[in-house]
Amino acid sequence: MSVAKVGSVVLDCSDPRALADFYAGVVGGTVVDKGEWVDLEVPGGPVIAFQASPGHVPPRWPSADGSQQFHLDLTVEDLDAAEKEVLALGARPLDTDDRTRTFRVYADPAGHPFCLCSC
């Protein structure tokens, strides 16, 4: 049994609206502007989200020192139960102190950030 399901794939960028508009042109969908965060709701697929990242440096490919940048939002029914499971699997907490929020941030064993989000 899985711990979570993919809620959205999130790309950091300097201009979330412009990047969302680009991907809407590529894959279709509806752009929903939320200020520093813009969602692209794609029919039949997960949300592609674009997050403002001050000082964003675009990745270089292929390049060992300019890796690709994104994180997963994983939707769960119970944050506390899911947290126990991902920690047991090898995740490391990055931003989990505020227990009133609807999300918590972890690093996978390779160091990539991901969020557990309550549904």
C-alpha positions, 0 to 999 in steps of 0.5 A: 500500500502506498503512503501518498499520491502525487498532488502536484509537481512543482518547478521553482522559477523567477516568473511563475506566470510566464512559465505556467503560460508556456506549459499551458501552451504545451500541454493545455490546461487552465492557469490559476494564478495565486500570486507567488504560486501559479497552478496549471490544472491539466485535465487527466493529470496532476497539477503542475505548479510554479513557485517564485524563487528569488535568485533562481538560477536555471539548471544546466543540462547536461551538467554535474554542477547545475542539476535539475530543480523541482519538488513533489507535493504528495497528498496524504490523508493523515500527515502524522501517519505519513510522516512516520512512514516516510521517516522510516523509509529514510526521509529527513525533515527539512521544515516540519515544526509548524504543525498547524500548516497543511504541509511539511517539507522533507528531503529524500535520501538523495537530498531532493525536497518533497512535501507531504500535504493534507488533502 
